[in-house]
Structures are given as structure tokens and as C-alpha cells.
Amino acid sequence: MRLPALVILLAAITTVSACAELKDAGRQIGETTKEVTTDIGHATRDTTRAIGHASRDAVNSVKNDLSED
């Protein structure tokens, strides 16, 4: 009776340890994904803002050129 109980106990300890490792790996993946998506979002925002400002400046330049005539 002692040997099967010991085997079950070892299997349970191994399973709990594996679950903790999987949980930690999942947390790391989640945090990394969050950081990457945040960086992508910020880069997209900055690029869109730069394009918008350049477009505005180009339109204003054309308006100023046309009004000088």
C-alpha cells in the first residue's frame, strides 16, 4: 500500500510544479505581448501624427502660395 501512495504523491507534486511553471510562462508571454502591442500602438500613433502634421503643413503651404498670387 505504501508504494502506490508514494507514486501518487510524487505524481501530484510533479503536476503542481508543472502547473506553476506553465502559469509563470503564460504570465511572461502575456506581459511581453502587452509591451509589444503597446510599443506598436505608440509607434502607430506617432507615425499618424507626423503624417497629419506634414499634410497640414503642405496644405497650408499651398494655400499661402495661392494667396500670394
Secondary structure, 3 states (H helix, E strand, C coil): CHHHHHHHHHHHHHHHHHHHHHHHHHHHHHHHHHHHHHHHHHHHHHHHHHHHHHHHHHHHHHHHHHHHC
